[in-house]
Amino acid sequence: MLKLPLLTFLNGPPGCGKSTLMRLIQEDMDGAICPMSFKSPARSALLACHYPHLTMTLPPNLEDPTILARPIDGAGITHGEWLESFTKWLKGKVGKDALGNILRRDFIFLESSWPKFLVDDLGTEDDARPLVGAVGGSEHTLIIHLRRHGCEFKDDSSTLVYGQYLGHHIGIDNNAKPEDMLDRLRGMVGDTQSSSHPIEGFTRPLRR
């Protein structure tokens, strides 16, 4: 299994492979890592507002690009536009770190049940800061930056997160087979069968 710290973020533009790498990491960790998403609050709000009758059946998959591009019945906007508008409204009313504080609360609630945490869509430093504080600081945090030809950040709601005080940073290109991302990551962070660690600082005792 990959030798990951307590908290790992995935950061990169749309379409670069964050969701794919998240799935590969979960499979490699044999389920011993808790998936989290900064988009969960907006997704939950959309389902509660527009699909309350589907609570006992399968709701629309709000991670599917075809669903995100599809208009919401009676709303006049697509699912993706609704999610973006809600997130901007929330940050405007509550604060730029609103999403981070929501996930911080979730982390505190789940902390005793999971050994590691993986967040697949880090967009800003404000999003990351509350979670980094909750896990005890940057020495317990890794930020993986994904790159892919033709994929770029489109607006100011998501960007390259490079604050050194937030944790260790590594970059991975996704321009070949998706599985190659996992191999590159393993070469950078090592695995649990190795006594050493390629990234300085990861040899420090973690909180668990």
C-alpha positions, -999 to 999 in steps of 0.1 A, spaced: 0 0 0 10 36 -6 28 53 23 5 83 26 2 108 55 -29 113 75 -44 138 49 -39 138 12 -54 164 -12 -57 161 -50 -54 194 -69 -57 201 -106 -79 215 -134 -111 198 -146 -105 166 -166 -69 160 -154 -77 127 -137 -84 136 -100 -114 112 -97 -95 84 -115 -65 88 -92 -87 89 -62 -103 55 -72 -68 40 -79 -56 52 -45 -86 37 -27 -81 4 -45 -44 4 -36 -52 12 1 -78 -16 1 -104 7 14 -83 19 44 -87 56 34 -117 78 38 -128 97 6 -139 133 11 -150 160 -13 -152 198 -11 -181 195 -35 -202 173 -11 -221 203 5 -233 216 -28 -242 182 -41 -262 175 -10 -280 208 -12 -289 203 -49 -303 168 -42 -323 181 -12 -338 210 -32 -345 194 -65 -347 156 -59 -362 152 -24 -385 124 -37 -354 103 -46 -342 99 -11 -350 62 -12 -340 56 -48 -309 62 -69 -303 99 -73 -285 114 -103 -247 110 -103 -235 145 -98 -199 134 -107 -210 124 -142 -201 152 -168 -232 144 -188 -254 149 -158 -236 181 -149 -243 195 -184 -280 185 -182 -306 212 -172 -324 208 -140 -362 206 -146 -378 239 -139 -346 256 -127 -334 272 -160 -297 262 -153 -277 230 -156 -267 208 -126 -231 220 -129 -241 257 -130 -263 252 -99 -234 236 -80 -210 265 -89 -236 291 -80 -243 275 -46 -206 273 -38 -200 309 -47 -231 319 -27 -220 299 4 -185 314 4 -198 349 -2 -222 346 28 -202 325 53 -166 330 43 -140 318 18 -131 289 41 -167 277 44 -161 244 25 -130 237 45 -148 242 78 -176 219 67 -151 191 59 -132 199 91 -163 191 110 -167 159 91 -131 149 97 -134 154 135 -165 132 134 -148 105 114 -113 108 128 -116 78 151 -129 55 124 -104 60 96 -65 58 95 -62 81 64 -82 107 45 -82 116 8 -98 148 -6 -101 147 -44 -109 183 -55 -88 209 -36 -95 242 -52 -81 270 -30 -58 275 0 -88 287 20 -104 253 14 -74 235 27 -65 256 57 -91 243 82 -84 207 74 -46 211 77 -51 226 111 -74 198 122 -49 171 114 -21 188 133 -2 208 107 16 205 73 38 176 84 7 154 82 -4 166 48 4 159 12 -9 179 -18 -7 160 -52 -9 183 -82 -22 166 -114 -13 179 -149 -27 168 -182 -22 182 -217 -51 205 -227 -65 207 -191 -65 242 -176 -81 260 -147 -111 280 -162 -120 305 -135 -110 318 -101 -131 293 -81 -103 267 -85 -66 271 -89 -32 257 -83 -27 255 -46 9 260 -38 11 273 -2 42 256 14 27 260 49 -1 236 39 20 205 34 43 186 11 38 191 -26 44 167 -55 34 168 -92 22 140 -114 16 141 -152 -14 122 -165 -6 119 -202 -4 81 -206 -24 52 -191 -43 62 -159 -26 34 -140 7 51 -146 -3 78 -122 -3 53 -94 31 40 -103 45 75 -104 29 83 -70 44 51 -55 78 61 -67 75 94 -50 59 84 -16 70 48 -13 49 20 2 42 6 36 67 -23 30 96 2 28 112 14 60 124 47 45 104 74 28 114 94 -3 97 126 10 115 144 38 92 147 68 71 117 62 94 97 85 81 117 114 56 98 136 20 105 124 -8 110 149 -20 74 144 
